Amino acid sequence: MNVAKYILYVLDCVIGVAVVILIFLHSGKDAGLSSMFGGGGSIGGGGVVQKNLDRLTVVCAVVFVVVSIALAYILKS
């Protein structure tokens, strides 16, 4: 159980940093770091890069919450 605790610690930290970086990559109003990669100004309100960035951010946030709950459960017992 000790190994799982440390794996979850590392995973929680890595995913947390990834979520912060992904949030910083989002654009405000067609300006931001995501526009450097082709995410700005296309038909449909957002480019493919912006939509994929949104999906990746949501997936990382959900994984972060699940890992945090698992870590809390392991630390409680």
N, C-alpha and C positions, 0 to 999 in steps of 0.2 A: 504493500500500500504506500510505502514511502517513495518508491520510484514513481508511481502514478502522480503523487502530489507534486514532485519536482517537474515532471513532464508538463503537468497542467499549469504550474507557475510560469514556465518558459513559454508555453503556448499562449497563455493569457497575455503576457508582455508583448510577444511578437505580434499577435493579432491586434492588440490595443494600439501599438505604434502604426500598424498598417491602416487601421481605421482612421487615425488622425491624419496620416499622409493622404489617404484617399479623399478625406473631407477637404483638405487644403487644395486638392487638384480640381475640385468643382468650380465652375464659373458662376459668377454672380449674375450679371446681365450681359451675356456674350463677351465677358472679359474674365480672364483667369488663366490659370496654368493649363487647363484642358484645351483652350483654344490653340495652344502651341502645337498640339497633336492632331489638329483638324476637327475639333469639337465645336467650333463656333460657326454660326451662320449657315444653316442649310434648311432645306424644305422640311416642314413637319415640326418645327419648334426645337429641334435638337438633332445633332448628328449621331452617327452610329457610335462614335467614340464616347460621346456624352451619355448615351443610353447604356452602353456597356460599363462605363464608369459608375453609373447609378446602380446597376445590377450588382457589380462587384462590391460596392460599398455596403449595400443591403446584406449581401451574403456574409461579408466579413463582420458586420455588426451583429447578425444573428449568431454566428459562430462564437463571437466574443461573449455574448450573453449566455449561451449554452455552456461554454467552458467556465465562465465565472460561477454559474450555478453549480456545476459539477465540483468545482474547487471548494465552494462553500459547503457542499454536502460532505465532501471528504474531510474537510477540516473540522466539521462538527462532530464527526464520529471518531 
